[in-house]
Amino acid sequence: MRSLLWVGAAGTGTGVLAILYACSSSSSSPPPPAEGDDGGGSEATVDASGLPMPACVTSPTPAPFPTGNCDAPQPPQPDAVDQALAAVASSRCSLEMTWAESCFMPVTNADRLPDYTALLTAPLRLPGYGAETEKWLDGAVNGPTPVASAIAAAAVRLGTPVTHCPDTSWFTVDPTDAAPLASALEELAGFYQDKGFDLGAAQSAVAGVPLDMQQALVPVVRAIGYGAKDVEAARSPASSQYSALEQTPDMIIGFQVFDDTTAPFQFWPKVNAGAIELAATRIATAIEGAQLSRFSGRDLPATEIATAFGAIVIHGTGDDTYLPKQKADGAALLLDTGGDDTYRVAVGAGTVARAVSVSIDLGGSDLYGYVEMPIPADNAGHRLPSDSAGRDPSGLTLSRVPRQGAGLLGVGLLFDYGGADDTYRSLAISQGSGTLGVGVLFDDGGNDQYTAEALSQGAGAWGIGLLLDRAGSDKYVVYNSSQGFGFSKGFGGLVDEAGDDTYYADPGDPSLGGDAIYPNAQLPGPPSSTLKGNTSMAQGAGEGFRPDVPLAGHAFPGGMGVLRDASGSDMYTTSVFGQASAFAMGVGMLLEGGGDDTYEGLWYVQGSAAHSGITYFHEAAGNDRYNPTFPIQATSIGVGHDCSASVHYDESGNDVYHGPGLGLGCGNALGIGIFVNAGGSDTFVSPLPLAMGGASWDTYTNTPTTIGVFVKAGGPTQYQIVGVPADAGIGPYPGDTWGYAAHDGGALEKAVGVDRPDAGAVLP
């Protein structure tokens, strides 16, 4: 007999998120339920005696893209979007980037994301694609296997879906064994050919661990021990270049120029990222199936055991401080049952030295940090105290120590339970960061503070990095490449399900409270610009390398970065490239579920992309404010530049937009930009021309076209044209249809804006 615990519901549109199977049979790959089976509610993965049962999480099945006579989803009936497209002799079905293969970035690059071409050529597929992604991530984080299910969902977007279950033998526990944890370690010692293992010593060491906890930990230690070998095998084809591969973050953080002679270009593909993702999912499945939260507050003596695959460290409810050179430093498994703990070691960090590292804290207000070694250069902006690596002369951290749910050529998982207020502090490649590996930080609640500087808080490159927070009013602070950032063949996701949250990527300019240490070409400061700006690449950003920058001859299509906030009134701050942004064939999405939100940014923000990027910005509800205090500059809010495709979709609420020139639904240089605001009493403040439905063509192909679409539907609107008196009769008005192009009367530029107070607008 098999029983099912559904993480998501079945459906013909978006498919199944993931299924957690609890089985009494010996089958290692239980079949999925019949179509239409709703799963029958919830069921534990332990039997009546508390012993673990086999469990399985697999990837969701994505809905196929519409094909045939129309490649775009259709609404129930034509609406204001259809009216706008008809005004430029187009339709949802014909709105396509037919010239994509002639663009600067080669869309045929074999390393592109699997859905990249389908989304770039038919960008009206993006809303459905985003909705499916929202459903998967929400179902994961709110379900019983948040980490395993989120990894499995992210793997689909990278084209490496998880299809295999953990070995059912991992879950076999002899109920008559008085020391089952020691027996499991003896089994693993044989697997690792550890001739020095002493069963008697292990039995004595685990004697203080209650029997039911030992039984629950058996599949966990097996998953870690066997999983570590799987990770080592997946990366071993590149073993001769481990030292070079470990420098990969240097080539991503801050968009650095790097040395062609030392960059391990040919070795990145040799790491089997899909196999590491599978191993990470299986390990997380075993951990989450063990339901270790039931042991929260269980006091027990400290238990620390050395093994061939890393130390097993189990502590009780005291207020522990974990320091370097203790067994907790680099442990394969660190389990703490409660107390207000302080971690000064790199917990949950998978590396070459430790292929799999897992940290699980079951309760208390905890501090996750490191050994701080402050220097004078730390005393600026939002910089953290340095570690032993210090900073470069410009102020950038040189730290490259993975921490707090990070995988650098490994798997690092951090689980924090108990709902208390926790603090996470690290400098780089931390807090849900996966580079050539998988890193996940999961926190189940509390008003938490996450602070880092770069490649953190949901950042992935040739792998998966996830920060998952289930509840609480949280604060996230970074500088660069974080908060949902994906580099080449990577998925980076930050998912926050509830609370009034703050997402802050230091804007750079001191006049805006910033610290300019990640310089940006758009806003370099005086004399070229009145503003300085950081290159953020944050809050739902996908980045790649152009074939000419930063190193000629090496093009890498970008990865996928997603920020999903399901509810709450949130505050977003960024600089250049952020809040659903993409560069060089990257895909960036900000998926906001509702609440009265505020967005501040400077350039390439709020659904905007450059150089064949793809972005989708979705705001489901609430009275939102866009750039109320920041001097928004250009190319923002539903803008596609240079063969990019961007969609900005705000579904309801009384919103106020401050937009730039080249903003609010514009295409530029063969790009497609779409802006749709559906419902509410809204205000738009922007200069003209090339705003609110503008297009500017710039040719380097034989069939150039540029498309800009602005739609405001449902409810009254005020338009304030910057520098123009309200009674001048210039610019859009409620009820109008308008269009303006930059060149040749619009023959190669489809530019349209419509305002329909009494109509609807839907992007299915």
N, C-alpha and C positions, 0 to 999 in steps of 0.2 A: 504494500500500500504506500502511496506517496501523498504527501500533503503539501499545499502550496501557500507561500506567503508572498503576495504580490507587492512589489515596490511601486509599480505603475499599473494602469489599467490597459487591457487590450483595446485596440481600435484599428480601423482600416486606414485612418488618415495618418497618424503619427507613429503607429506601431507600438511595440511593448518596450517600456523603459528597461526593466531588468526583472528577473525572477529569482527569488531566493527559495531554493528547494530544500525541504527537510524530509529526508527519505530514510526508510528502514530497509530498502533493498540494497543490493550490492552494485547497482548500476552507477558508473562514474559520470554518465552523461544523460540524466533523466530527460525525457522528451518534454517539450513545452506543452501547455494545456491546449485543448482544442479551441479553435477560434470562437470567440464569444464567451469563453469561460472567464468569469470575473475574479477568480482566485479564491473566493470563499472566505474572505476576511483575513485575520492575522493568526499566526501560529508560531510558537517558539521553536527554536532549533536545538532544544534540549528535551530529552524525554521526561517521563514522570519522575524518574529518580534523579534528574538533574544531569545525566550523562549527555555529552554532545552527540548530535546527529549530523549526517552529511549535509552539506549546504552547497548551493551553487548560485553564482551571479553571472549572467551573460549579458552581452550588449543588446541594446534595442535595435529594432529593425526600422531604418528610416523610411519615410513615405517616398515613393517615387515622384520625381518631378513631372509636372504635366507635359505631355508630348502630343504630337499629332498636329491638328490644325491650329492649336494655340498652346504656346509654351508657358503661359502665365495663368495662375489661378483666377477664376472669375467670381465676381460678387453675385448675390442673388438677383440683382437687377442693376442696370446702368446707373451711375451716380455722377458726382461732380468730377471725379477723376476721369471718367470716360468723356465728359464734356471738354475737359482741358485737353486731352489727347486728340480729340476730334478737331479741335481748333487748329492743330498743326498737322492735320491729315495723318493722324496716327491712331493707335488703339492699344489696349493692353496686350493684345496678341502680337502686334507688329513692333512694339517698343523693344528693340533688341540692339545690341552692339554688334552689328554684322561685320564691323571692321576690326574686331579684336585681334585677329591673327596678324594684322599689319602694324600693330603697335610696337612701341619702343621695347617693352618687356615681352619676351617670347612666351605666349600663353601655352605653348606646347612643351614647355620645360617639364621634364619627367618628375621633378621634385615638387611640383605644385600640389596643393591640397586636392583631394579627390573630387570635391564639389566645386572647385574654383571656376572652371570654364563654364559650367552650367549656370552659376550665379552671375558671372560677369556678363555673359551674353544675354541673359534674360533677368535683369535685376528685380523685376516685380515678383520673382520667386523668393526674394529675401524675407518678406514678412512671414510667410508660411514656414520658412526654414528657421527663422528666429523663434517663432512660436513653438516649434517642435523642440528646439534646444531648450527653451524655457521649461517646457513640460518635463523633459528628461532631467534637468538639473534640479528642479523643484521636487520631483518625485524621489530623486536620490537623497537629497539632504533631509527631507522630511520623513523618509522611510527608515526601515530597520538596518539597512546596510549603506549608509551615506557614502562612505569612502569607496567601497568596492563598486557600487553602482555608478558613482560619478566618474571613476576611472574608466569603467566599461563604456559609459556614454561618450566621454571624450575620445576614446579610442576609435569610435565610429567615425568621428569627424576627421581623423587622421588616416582613415582607410585601413585600420588594423583592428577590426572588431574582436572582442573577446568571445570565443565560442566554446571553450573547454572549461570543465568544472575542476575543482580540486580533487585530488586523489581521495577516494572514500576511506582508504586505510588510515588517513590522518586522524579520523574521528573515532577510531576504534579504541576503546578504553576497557580494560579488564576491571569489572566492578569489585573483584576480590583483591585487587592489588592495593596494598597499604601505602605504597609510594609510587603512584603511576607517573608522576613527573620525572622521578629519577629513572624509571624504566624507559620513558621516551627519550631521555638524554642518553641512556646506554645504547638505544637503537641508533640514534644519530651519530654517536661515537663510532659505531661499527661502520656506518655509511661513510664517515670521514676518515676511517682507518686510524682513529685516535687510540693508539695502544696504551696511552697513559691514563685513560679514563678509569676511575675507581668507583664502581657501583656502590660499594658500602659507604664511601665518603659522600656520594651524592644522596643516598638515602638519609644519611644523618643531616645533610645540609637542608633538605626539604622537610624535615620532620616538623618544623614549626609552621609550615604552610597547611592550612586546613585541607582535608581530603577533597571536599567538593571543589575547592579552588584549584587544587592540583589536577583534578579530572578535567576541569574547564580549560586549563592551560595546555593540556597534552596536544590538541590539534594546533594550538597557536605556536608552540615551539617546533612542532614538526613542520608547519607551514614555513616558518622562518628558516629552519635548518635546510630543508630541501629546496626552498625557494632561493636561498643564497646560491646554491649550486646552479640553479637555472639562470640566475642573473649572470654569474661568472661565465657560463657557456654562451650566453647571448652576446656578451661583449668581447669574448676571447679572440675572434678574428682580428681585432684591432689591438691585441695585448701589447704588441711591440711599440705602440704609440700611446700608451696610457698617460705618460707624463705630458705629452703634447695635448692630448684630448682633455686633460684636466685644466688646460688653459683656455678652453673654449669660451667660458664666460667673458674673458678679456676682449673677445672679438665681437661681443654683443652689447655689453654695457656701454652706454653713452655713444654708440655708433662710432667706434674707434677705427682708425686706420691701422692696418696690421701688416706684418711682414709675410710676403708671399713664400719665402723660403722656409718658414717655420710653421705656418698655418697648416693644420692637418686635414686639408680639404678631402683628400682621397680616403681618409680613414673614418670620417663621420658616417658614411653609409655602411661601413662594415659592422657597426654596432647594431644589433637586431633590436631596435626599439620596441617593435611589436611583441617580441618574446618577453622583454622586460615588463611591458604593460600587462601581459597575461600573468606573469609571476606576481606582480603587485596586486592585481585583482584577486588572485587566489589567496594570497596572504591576508589581504584585508577581509575577504570573505570568512576565513577561519577566525580572525580576531572578532569581527562583529557578530558572527554566529555564536561565539562563546558567551555573549551577553555579560561581559565582565562588570558592568555597572552594578550588578546585584551584589558585588563584593565591596562596594563603596563603604568606607568606615570600618571595615574589618581590620582589626589590629592584629599584628603578628610580628615576630622578630625579624630583623633584617636577614635576608637570604641572598647570598651572592655566590654564583657558581661560574667558573671559567669553563668554556667549551671551545671546540675547534672552530666554531662559526661565530664566536663572540660571547661575551658574558651575559648570563641571565641574572638580573638584579630585581629583587622583590622587596619593597619596603612597606611599612604600615602607615599609621595615621599621624605620625609625628611631623613636626615642621622641619622637614629635611633640607639640607643644603648639599647639593651635589657639585663636587669640585674636580678639576683636572687630576689625573693620575689615580683616581678611584676607579673601581670596576664599572661604575656608571658612565665613565667617559668612553664613548664609542661602544656602548653595550649593544648586543644584538636585540635584547629585550629589557626594557626598564619599566617596571610596573610599580606604581605608588598608589596605595588605597585611600589616601586622604591626607589632609593637613595643608597648611599654607607653605608650599615648598618653593625653594629657590634653585634654579638650574643654572649653573655657571659652566656647563659642559654642552657640547653639541649633540643634543638629544634628537632622535629621529632623523639621522643623517646617513644616507647610504652613499658610500664612496668606494674607491678602488680597494682600500684597506678593509672596509666593512661593507660587503655587498648589500646586506639588508640590515637596517636598524629601525627598531620600533620603540616608541615611548608611549606609555598609557598612564594617565593620571586620572584617578577616579573621583577626586573632590578637592575642594579648597581653593582659595585665591592664590594663584601661583604666579611666580615671576620666572619667565624664560629669558635668559640673557647669556652673558659670556663674561670672561675676565676682562674688565675694562682697564685700558692703559691710556688715559687721556693725554692729549697733546694740545698745545695752543691752537692749532688749526681746527680743532673741533668746535671752537667757540664762535660759531656763526650759523645763522639760519636754523635749519632743523636737523643739523648733523648730530649723530650719536657720538658718544665717547669712542675713540678708536680701540681696536684690539692691538695685538703685537705688530700687525702689518702697517699701521699708520696710514698716511695719506700722501698723494702726490703733490707737487707744488701748486697745482690749481685747486686743491681741496678735495679731490675725489678719493673716496676710500679705496685702499688697496687690499682690503680684506677679501679673501676668497674661501672662507671657511663655511661650508654648508651647515645650516642649523635649522631646527624647529620644523621638521617636515620637508626635507630636501633630498633629492637624489642627483648626484653627479657621478654618472656611470654606476648607479646603484638605485636602490629603493629605500626611501626614508619616509616613515609614517609617524605622525604625532596625533594622538587622540587625547583630548582633554574633556572630561565629563564632570558633571556635578552642577553646572549652571552658575558657578561663581564668577566674580570679576577677575579676569586674568590679564597679565601684561606680557607682551612679547616684544623683545628688542634684539635685533641683529642687524648687521651692516649690509650684507649682500648674499645672494643665492640662498635665501632662507624663506621660511614661512609659506611653504607651498611652492617649491621651485624644483623643476625637473629639467636637467640638461643631460641628454643622452641617458636618461633614466626617468624615474617617477618620484615626485615628492608631494606629499599631501599633509596639510594641517587641518584637523577637524576640531571645532570647539562647539559644544552643544548648547551654550547659552551664557548669559551674563553680559555686563557692560565692559567689553574688553578693549584693550588698546594694543594696536599693532604698529610698530615703528620699524622701518628699515630704510635703506637708501637705494638699492638697485637690485634688479632681477629677483624680485621677491613678491610675496602676497599674490600668488597665482601667476607663475611665469613658466613657460615651457619652450624648449628648443630641442629638436630631435627627441622629444619625449613629452611628458605631461607634468604640469605643476598646478596644484589646486589648493586654494584656501576656502574652506567651507565653514560657515558660521551659521548656526541654526537660529539664534535669537539674541536679543539684547541691543542696546544702543551703543554701537561700537565706533571706534575712531581708527582710521587707517592713514598712515603718513609715510610717504616715500618721496623719492626724487625722480627715478628713471626706470623704465622697462619693468613695470610692476602693475599690480591691481588688475589682473586680466591681460596678460601680454603673451603673444605667441610669436616666436621667431621660426625660422625655417623648419618645416616638418614637426612643429611643436604646437601643443594646445596649452594655453594658460588661462585659468578661470578663477575668478573670485565670485563666490556665491554667498549672499547674505539674505536670509529668509525673512527676518523681521527686525523692527527697531528703527529708531531715528538715527541714522548713521552719517558719519562724516568721512568722505574720501578726499584726501589731500595729496596732490602731487606738487611739490614746491614750484611756484610759477617762475622763479628766477629773478624777476625784476624787484629790486629793493623797495621801490615805491609801492609794490603790491604785497609787501611782506616776504619777499622771496630772497633766495640765495643762488646766484647764477654760477653754477659750477658744471653744468652740462650744456655747453654753449650750443646755440641754434642759429643756423644761417638765416632764417627768416627774421629773427629779432636779435641781431648781434650787439645792439646798443649803439650809442653815439660813436662816430658821426653818421653811420649808415642808417640808424634807426633811433627814434626817441625812446624805445623800450629795449630792455634786455629780456631774453626768455630762455628757459631751460627746454631742452628736448625731452619731453615727458615720456612718450610712448607708454601711456598708462590708461587705465580705466576703460578697458576694451579696445586694445590696439594690436594690430598685426603688422609685423615688420619683416622685410627681406633686404637683400643687397641688390642694388642696381648692377648691371654689368660694367659700369664705369666708376662706381663709387661704393665702398671706400677703396676698392682695389680693382683695377681694370682687368677684365677677362674672367671674373668670377661672379656669376649671377646666382643668387639663391632666392627662390620665391619665398614670400613670407609665410608665417604660420597663422594660427587663429587665436585671438585674444578676446575673452568674453568677461564682462562684468554683469552679473545678474543680481539685482536687488529686488526682492519680491514685494516688499511693503515698507511703509514708514515714510516720514518726511525727511528727506536726505539732502545733504550738502555735498556738491562735487566741485572740486577746484583742480585745474590743470593749467598747462602753459601751451606748448605747441605739440601737436599730435596727441590727442586724448579724447575720451568720451565718445567712443565709436570712431576710431580713426585707423587708417592703414597706409602703408608705404610699400612699394615694390612687391606687388602681388600678395600682400598680406590681407587678412580678413579680420575686421574689428567689429565687435557688437557690444552695445550697452543696452541691456534689457531691463527696463525699470517697470515694476509692477503697479505702482500707484503711490499716492501721497503728495503733499505739497513740496516739491523738490526745487532746488536752486542749483543752477549750473553756471560756473565761471570758467572762461577759457580765453585764449588769445588767437590761435591760428590752427587750422586743420582740426577743428573740434566739432562735437555734437553731430556726428554723421558726415564725415568728410574724408577724402582720400586723395592720394597722389600716386602717379606712376603705376597704373594698372591695379590699384588697390580696390578693395570692396568693403563697404561699411553699411551697417544697419543700426540705426538708433530708434528704439521703441520706448515711448512713454505712454503707459496704459491709462493713467488717470491722474487727477489732481490739478491744483492751481500752481502752475510752475513758473519759474523765473529764469530766463536765459540771459546771462551776462548783465546782471543789473548794475554791477559796479566796475567790472573789468573793461578796459578799452578794447573790445573785440576788434581784431585787425582785418582778417581776410580769409577767404576760402573755408567757410564754416557754415554749418547748419544745412545739411542736405546738399553737398557740393561734390561733384566728381571732376577731378582735374587729371588731364593727360591719360586718357583711356581708363579712368577709374569709374566705378559705379557706386553711388551712394543713395540711400533712402533714409529720410528722417520722417518718422510717423508718430504724431502725438494724437491720442484718440479722444481726449475730452479734457474739460477743465477750463478755467479762466486764466489764460496764460499771457505772459508779457515777454516778448522777444526783443532783444537788442541785437541786431544783426549787422554784419559788415557789408561793404561793397564786395561783390562776388560772394553772395551768401543767400540763404533761404531759398533753396531750390534752384541751383544754377549748374550748368555744364560749362567746362572750360577745356580747350585744347583736346577735343575728341572725347570728352568725358560725358557722363550722364549723371545729373543731379535731380533728385525728386524730393519734394517737400509736401507733406500732407498733414494738415491740422483739421481734425474733425470734431466740432462741437465746442461750445463755450463762448464766452465773451472775451475776445482776444485783442491784444495790442501788438503792433509791429512797428518798431522804430529802426529805420535803416536808411542809408543813402541810396541814391540811384546814379547811374544805371547799373546793370548787372546785379540786380538783387530781386528777390521775389519773382523768380521765373525768368532768368536771363541765360544767354548762351553766347559764347565767344569761341570761334573756330580758329584753330592753329594747325596748319597742315604739315604732315610728312608722309601721307599716304595718298593713294590714288582716289580713294572714295571717302573723303573726310566728312564727318557729321558730328555735331555737338548738340546735346539736348538738355534743356533746363525746364523743370515743371514745378509750379507753385500752385497748391490747392488749399483754399480756406473754405470750409463748408460748415453749415449749421451754427447759427448764432451771430450776434453783432460783432463788428470789427472796427478798430481804429487804426488808421495808417498815418504814421508820422514820418515824413521824408526829411532826413537830416539836411539842414541848411535851406529848406524851402518852406515858405509860409503855408499854413494849413489851407488858406483860401486861394492858393495860386493855381489850382486846377492841374497840378502835375502829380503823376503817380497813380497807383491803383486806388479804387474806391469800392465800397461794398456793392455787390451785385455786378461788378465789371468783369469783362474778359479783356486781357491785355497781352501784349507781346512786344518785345524789343530785342534786337540782335545787334551785335557789334560790327558786323561786316556785311556787305553786299545784299542788304535787304532781307537777309535770313534764308537765302537759298540753301545754305549748308548749315544753318543754325535753326533748330526748332526751339523757340523760346515762347513760353506761354504761362500766364497766370490767370486764375479764375477765383472769384469770390462768390459763393452761393449761400447766402444766409439761411435759406429754407431747404437746402438739399443736404444729403448725407455724403460721406466719403469713406470707403472701406478698402483696406488692402488685405485681402484674405491670404 
